[in-house]
């Protein structure tokens, strides 16, 4: 049956059930495994993730790709479609469902599997989903799938089927997630002139257009409030290092006790993408808070030594601090302030501070942030949303001041301005 003559599928009442799961194995040879509802590994996904791992993809990438594949497999399981018999109408309906339907409301992990389990309710006082946060102005997480999530999912599924088409797996004849019609079988910028900029060509047929993200900084007054809301010297040291080095949240957590050089104001981290070791300059305050944190936890029995991790949990049993625990700490601060800043906003804040320093070369900023291209810093040179709003409000304030204090009327042509100044005591030339 052709695509145009196939019957339509009602997706308005379709609900994606929580069947199957992405299982974290803890095995570096297979970090994640997709399991079907009966607990059996899904072999096509296992082969694809193994190929990604061989291509030096980190475990975080496999986790992200695995969640997109799990979402697609749940769609196929409900409709009773084999993965290698999926048609383009199925891919179209799946992407249409992600675009229009509400995200499934998850049950809290503590209550999953219980008969009386109910979806987690929205806390009282929290802004409505999808509306701007009253403190930060950033939009809150909405009830729909974000455009970036849709685009990422489409890319993952298209590359998954391309991988199996190249291997001749299953009964695949076509990729259900095709390229855009304007592309046909050609790759993006196939005939690119190296003297010209790359054109933005549409990739997947069902891939949405992703708007360019504008980085947001934490204003100095709000940063002071965030810092004051922290509970421990460890959290203050982490925040001071994040906002002064510009390191990613996960990168700073790779530092060991041997990587701290207070005398040189340097701290060493392992970069996220390249896995290279790099020393970063940090503010003196960061090392002060770090020393206070270390003296406090060493007295409590936290392991001490050059080969030990730098960041630890604050309660027994002592464990190295991971990203999820650090993020939970920052979420608690946001809940107190009613804001929705993220750990990555600290990296944006550090970048804005460095680029605004006229004596700080962009070449140095690029090296500190480990950006591959200096053009990535262009979005930090442009005015941010907060700066634009501040400038607009100042403009209206000046207009209001002029309205309340209008300039004096000009002198009539028949009068000599110098004579009037002498008569009324005005300015003299």
C-alpha positions as CSV (number, residue, x, y, z in Angstrom):
1,X,0.0,0.0,0.0
2,X,1.4,3.4,-0.9
3,X,2.0,6.2,1.6
4,X,-0.7,8.4,0.1
5,X,-3.4,5.7,0.1
6,X,-2.7,4.2,3.6
7,X,-5.4,4.9,6.2
8,X,-4.7,7.5,8.8
9,X,-3.9,6.7,12.5
10,X,-5.6,8.5,15.3
11,X,-2.9,9.8,17.6
12,X,-5.0,12.2,19.6
13,X,-5.6,9.6,22.3
14,X,-2.3,7.7,22.0
15,X,-0.4,7.3,25.3
16,X,3.1,6.0,25.4
17,X,3.3,3.4,28.2
18,X,6.3,2.9,30.4
19,X,7.2,-0.6,29.1
20,X,10.8,-1.7,28.7
21,X,13.7,0.2,30.1
22,X,17.2,1.4,29.4
23,X,19.4,-0.6,31.9
24,X,22.7,0.8,33.2
25,X,25.0,-2.2,33.4
26,X,28.0,-0.6,35.0
27,X,30.1,-2.5,32.4
28,X,32.4,-0.3,30.4
29,X,32.1,-2.7,27.5
30,X,28.4,-2.2,27.4
31,X,27.4,0.7,29.6
32,X,23.7,0.6,28.7
33,X,21.3,-2.1,27.5
34,X,17.8,-1.7,26.1
35,X,15.4,-4.3,27.5
36,X,12.0,-5.2,26.2
37,X,8.9,-5.6,28.5
38,X,10.0,-9.2,29.3
39,X,13.5,-8.2,30.2
40,X,15.2,-9.5,27.0
41,X,17.9,-7.3,25.4
42,X,17.0,-5.7,22.1
43,X,19.7,-6.9,19.9
44,X,19.5,-4.3,17.0
45,X,19.9,-1.5,19.6
46,X,22.8,-3.4,21.3
47,X,24.7,-3.6,18.0
48,X,24.1,0.0,17.3
49,X,25.3,1.2,20.7
50,X,28.4,-1.1,20.4
51,X,29.2,0.6,17.1
52,X,28.9,4.0,18.8
53,X,31.1,2.9,21.6
54,X,33.8,1.7,19.2
55,X,33.7,5.2,17.6
56,X,34.8,6.7,20.9
57,X,31.3,7.9,21.9
58,X,31.2,8.4,25.7
59,X,28.7,6.7,28.0
60,X,26.6,9.8,28.2
61,X,26.1,9.7,24.5
62,X,25.0,6.1,24.6
63,X,22.5,7.0,27.4
64,X,21.1,9.9,25.4
65,X,20.8,7.8,22.2
66,X,19.4,4.8,24.2
67,X,16.5,6.9,25.6
68,X,15.5,8.1,22.1
69,X,15.5,4.5,20.9
70,X,13.5,3.4,23.9
71,X,10.9,6.0,23.1
72,X,10.7,4.7,19.5
73,X,10.6,1.0,20.6
74,X,7.7,1.7,23.0
75,X,5.8,3.2,20.0
76,X,6.5,0.1,18.0
77,X,5.6,-2.3,20.8
78,X,2.2,-0.6,21.4
79,X,1.3,-0.7,17.7
80,X,2.7,-4.2,17.2
81,X,5.2,-3.2,14.5
82,X,8.5,-5.0,14.0
83,X,11.5,-2.6,14.0
84,X,12.7,-3.7,10.5
85,X,9.2,-3.5,9.0
86,X,8.5,0.1,10.1
87,X,7.3,2.3,7.2
88,X,7.8,6.0,6.6
89,X,4.1,6.5,7.6
90,X,5.1,5.0,11.0
91,X,8.0,7.4,11.4
92,X,5.8,10.3,10.2
93,X,3.2,9.4,12.8
94,X,5.8,9.1,15.6
95,X,7.3,12.5,14.9
96,X,3.8,14.0,14.6
97,X,2.9,12.5,18.0
98,X,6.1,14.0,19.5
99,X,5.2,17.4,18.0
100,X,1.5,17.6,19.2
101,X,1.0,15.2,22.1
102,X,1.8,15.9,25.7
103,X,4.7,14.2,27.3
104,X,3.8,11.2,29.4
105,X,3.6,12.1,33.1
106,X,6.0,10.0,34.9
107,X,5.4,8.2,38.2
108,X,8.0,8.9,40.9
109,X,10.7,6.2,41.0
110,X,9.8,5.4,44.7
111,X,6.3,4.5,43.7
112,X,6.8,2.7,40.4
113,X,5.4,-0.8,40.3
114,X,2.9,-0.1,43.0
115,X,-0.9,-0.6,42.4
116,X,-1.8,2.8,43.8
117,X,1.0,4.7,42.1
118,X,0.0,8.1,40.8
119,X,1.9,10.7,38.6
120,X,3.9,13.2,40.6
121,X,1.9,16.4,41.3
122,X,3.3,19.8,40.5
123,X,4.6,21.5,43.7
124,X,2.5,24.4,45.1
125,X,3.8,27.8,44.0
126,X,5.8,26.5,41.1
127,X,5.2,28.4,37.8
128,X,2.9,26.7,35.3
129,X,4.7,24.5,32.8
130,X,6.0,26.3,29.8
131,X,5.7,29.8,31.3
132,X,8.7,32.1,32.0
133,X,10.2,31.9,35.5
134,X,9.4,35.2,37.4
135,X,13.0,35.4,38.7
136,X,15.1,34.4,35.8
137,X,12.8,35.0,32.8
138,X,13.8,31.6,31.4
139,X,10.9,29.4,30.2
140,X,10.1,26.5,32.5
141,X,9.9,22.9,31.2
142,X,6.7,22.6,29.2
143,X,4.2,19.8,28.8
144,X,5.2,19.2,25.2
145,X,8.4,17.7,23.9
146,X,11.0,20.4,23.2
147,X,12.0,21.1,19.6
148,X,15.6,20.1,20.5
149,X,14.3,16.8,21.8
150,X,12.4,16.1,18.6
151,X,15.4,17.0,16.5
152,X,17.8,14.9,18.5
153,X,15.4,11.9,18.4
154,X,14.9,12.2,14.6
155,X,18.7,12.3,14.1
156,X,19.3,9.3,16.3
157,X,16.7,7.1,14.6
158,X,17.8,8.1,11.1
159,X,21.4,7.2,11.9
160,X,20.2,4.0,13.6
161,X,18.5,2.8,10.4
162,X,21.3,4.0,8.2
163,X,23.6,1.8,10.3
164,X,21.5,-1.3,9.8
165,X,20.9,-0.6,6.1
166,X,24.7,-0.6,5.6
167,X,24.9,-3.9,7.5
168,X,22.0,-5.5,5.7
169,X,20.3,-6.2,9.0
170,X,16.8,-7.7,9.2
171,X,14.2,-7.1,6.4
172,X,15.0,-3.4,5.9
173,X,14.5,-2.0,2.4
174,X,14.4,1.7,3.1
175,X,15.1,4.1,6.0
176,X,11.8,5.1,7.6
177,X,13.4,8.4,8.6
178,X,14.4,9.8,5.2
179,X,16.4,12.8,4.3
180,X,14.6,15.9,3.2
181,X,13.2,15.8,-0.4
182,X,15.6,18.7,-1.4
183,X,18.5,16.6,-0.3
184,X,17.6,13.3,-1.8
185,X,20.7,11.1,-1.5
186,X,23.2,13.9,-1.3
187,X,25.0,14.9,1.9
188,X,24.8,18.3,3.4
189,X,27.0,20.9,1.6
190,X,28.2,18.3,-0.9
191,X,29.5,21.0,-3.3
192,X,30.6,23.5,-0.7
193,X,33.0,26.3,-1.8
194,X,35.7,26.4,0.9
195,X,35.9,30.2,0.4
196,X,32.3,30.6,1.4
197,X,30.3,29.9,4.6
198,X,28.4,26.7,5.1
199,X,24.7,26.9,4.1
200,X,22.1,25.7,6.5
201,X,20.5,22.8,4.6
202,X,17.6,20.9,5.9
203,X,18.6,17.3,6.9
204,X,15.8,14.9,7.9
205,X,12.3,15.2,6.3
206,X,10.7,15.0,9.7
207,X,13.3,17.0,11.6
208,X,12.1,20.3,13.0
209,X,13.9,23.6,12.7
210,X,15.8,24.2,15.9
211,X,16.1,27.9,16.9
212,X,19.5,29.1,18.0
213,X,19.9,29.2,21.7
214,X,20.9,32.5,23.3
215,X,23.0,31.9,26.4
216,X,21.9,33.4,29.6
217,X,24.1,34.7,32.4
218,X,23.3,35.0,36.1
219,X,23.3,38.7,36.9
220,X,25.7,39.7,39.7
221,X,22.9,40.5,42.2
222,X,21.2,37.2,41.6
223,X,24.5,35.4,41.7
224,X,25.0,36.8,45.2
225,X,21.6,35.5,46.2
226,X,22.5,32.0,44.8
227,X,25.8,32.0,46.7
228,X,24.1,33.0,49.9
229,X,21.6,30.2,49.6
230,X,24.3,27.5,49.7
231,X,24.6,25.3,52.7
232,X,28.2,24.2,52.9
233,X,31.8,25.2,52.1
234,X,31.9,22.5,49.5
235,X,29.0,24.0,47.6
236,X,30.5,27.5,47.8
237,X,33.8,26.2,46.5
238,X,32.1,24.4,43.6
239,X,30.1,27.5,42.6
240,X,33.2,29.7,42.8
241,X,35.2,27.4,40.6
242,X,32.4,26.9,38.1
243,X,31.8,30.7,37.7
244,X,35.5,31.6,37.5
245,X,37.0,28.8,35.4
246,X,34.1,28.3,32.9
247,X,34.5,24.6,33.2
248,X,31.5,22.4,32.6
249,X,29.9,21.0,35.7
250,X,31.0,17.4,35.0
251,X,34.5,18.5,34.1
252,X,35.2,20.1,37.4
253,X,34.1,16.9,39.2
254,X,37.0,15.0,37.6
255,X,39.6,17.0,39.5
256,X,41.7,15.2,42.1
257,X,43.4,16.5,45.1
258,X,46.7,16.6,43.2
259,X,45.2,18.8,40.6
260,X,44.8,21.8,42.9
261,X,47.7,24.3,42.8
262,X,46.7,27.2,45.1
263,X,50.1,28.9,44.7
264,X,49.6,29.2,41.0
265,X,45.8,29.7,41.1
266,X,45.3,26.7,38.9
267,X,43.0,23.6,38.9
268,X,43.2,20.7,36.5
269,X,40.2,19.1,34.8
270,X,39.6,16.4,32.2
271,X,37.8,17.9,29.2
272,X,34.4,16.4,28.3
273,X,35.0,15.7,24.6
274,X,38.7,15.3,24.0
275,X,39.4,13.7,27.4
276,X,42.5,15.8,27.6
277,X,43.9,17.2,30.8
278,X,43.9,21.0,31.1
279,X,44.8,23.4,33.9
280,X,42.5,26.4,34.3
281,X,43.0,29.6,36.2
282,X,40.5,30.3,39.0
283,X,39.7,33.2,41.3
284,X,41.5,33.5,44.7
285,X,38.1,33.2,46.5
286,X,37.6,29.8,45.0
287,X,40.7,28.4,46.7
288,X,39.8,30.0,50.0
289,X,36.4,28.2,50.0
290,X,38.1,25.0,48.8
291,X,40.5,25.1,51.8
292,X,37.7,25.7,54.2
293,X,35.8,22.7,52.7
294,X,38.9,20.4,52.8
295,X,39.7,21.2,56.5
296,X,36.1,20.6,57.5
297,X,35.7,17.2,55.7
298,X,39.2,15.9,56.5
299,X,38.4,16.3,60.2
300,X,35.3,14.1,59.6
301,X,37.3,11.3,58.0
302,X,37.1,12.0,54.2
303,X,40.0,10.2,52.5
304,X,43.0,12.5,52.1
305,X,45.8,12.0,49.6
306,X,47.1,13.2,46.2
307,X,45.5,10.3,44.5
308,X,42.1,10.8,46.0
309,X,39.2,12.7,44.4
310,X,38.7,16.3,45.3
311,X,34.9,16.4,45.7
312,X,33.1,14.1,48.1
313,X,29.6,13.7,49.5
314,X,29.0,15.3,52.9
315,X,27.5,12.2,54.6
316,X,28.8,8.7,55.3
317,X,29.5,6.5,53.6
318,X,31.9,8.8,51.8
319,X,31.6,8.6,48.0
320,X,33.0,10.8,45.2
321,X,30.6,13.5,44.3
322,X,28.9,12.8,40.9
323,X,27.1,15.1,38.5
324,X,23.5,14.1,39.6
325,X,24.3,14.9,43.3
326,X,25.8,18.3,42.3
327,X,22.8,19.1,40.2
328,X,20.5,18.2,43.1
329,X,22.4,20.6,45.3
330,X,21.8,23.4,42.7
331,X,18.2,22.5,42.3
332,X,17.6,22.9,46.1
333,X,19.0,26.4,45.9
334,X,16.7,27.2,43.0
335,X,13.7,26.0,44.9
336,X,14.6,28.4,47.8
337,X,15.0,31.4,45.4
338,X,12.1,30.4,43.1
339,X,14.5,30.4,40.1
340,X,15.4,27.9,37.4
341,X,19.1,28.5,36.8
342,X,21.1,25.6,35.6
343,X,24.7,24.5,36.2
344,X,25.5,25.3,32.6
345,X,24.4,28.9,33.2
346,X,27.4,29.3,35.4
347,X,29.6,28.5,32.4
348,X,27.7,31.1,30.4
349,X,28.2,33.6,33.2
350,X,32.0,33.0,33.3
351,X,32.2,33.4,29.6
352,X,30.3,36.7,29.6
353,X,32.6,38.0,32.3
354,X,35.7,37.1,30.4
355,X,34.5,38.4,27.0
356,X,33.5,41.7,28.6
357,X,37.1,42.3,29.9
358,X,38.7,44.5,27.2
359,X,42.2,43.3,28.2
360,X,41.1,39.6,27.8
361,X,41.8,38.3,24.3
362,X,39.2,36.1,22.7
363,X,42.0,33.6,21.8
364,X,42.6,33.1,25.5
365,X,38.9,32.8,26.3
366,X,38.6,30.2,23.5
367,X,41.4,28.1,25.0
368,X,40.0,28.3,28.6
369,X,36.6,27.2,27.4
370,X,38.1,24.5,25.1
371,X,36.0,25.7,22.1
372,X,37.1,24.3,18.8
373,X,36.2,27.5,16.9
374,X,36.5,31.1,18.0
375,X,33.2,31.8,16.2
376,X,31.4,30.0,19.0
377,X,32.1,33.1,21.2
378,X,30.2,35.3,18.8
379,X,26.9,34.7,20.6
380,X,28.6,36.0,23.9
381,X,29.8,39.2,22.2
382,X,26.3,40.0,21.1
383,X,24.1,41.6,23.7
384,X,22.2,39.2,25.9
385,X,18.4,39.3,26.5
386,X,19.0,40.8,29.9
387,X,21.2,43.6,28.5
388,X,18.6,44.3,25.8
389,X,15.8,44.6,28.3
390,X,17.9,46.8,30.5
391,X,18.8,49.1,27.6
392,X,15.1,49.3,26.6
393,X,13.9,50.2,30.1
394,X,16.6,52.9,30.3
395,X,15.4,54.3,27.0
396,X,11.9,54.7,28.4
397,X,13.2,56.2,31.6
398,X,15.0,58.9,29.6
399,X,11.9,59.7,27.6
400,X,9.9,60.0,30.8
401,X,12.5,62.4,32.2
402,X,12.4,64.5,29.1
403,X,8.6,64.7,29.4
404,X,8.7,65.8,33.0
405,X,11.6,68.3,32.4
406,X,11.0,69.7,28.8
407,X,13.8,71.9,27.4
408,X,13.2,75.7,27.5
409,X,11.4,77.3,24.6
410,X,13.7,78.9,22.0
411,X,14.2,82.6,22.0
412,X,12.0,84.6,19.5
413,X,14.0,85.9,16.5
414,X,13.2,89.5,17.3
415,X,15.2,89.4,20.6
416,X,18.9,89.4,21.0
417,X,20.0,86.4,23.2
418,X,23.0,88.2,24.6
419,X,20.8,91.1,25.8
420,X,18.3,88.7,27.4
421,X,21.2,87.0,29.2
422,X,22.4,90.3,30.6
423,X,18.9,91.4,31.6
424,X,17.8,88.1,33.3
425,X,21.2,86.8,34.5
426,X,21.5,84.0,32.0
427,X,24.7,82.4,30.7
428,X,27.2,84.7,29.0
429,X,29.4,83.8,26.1
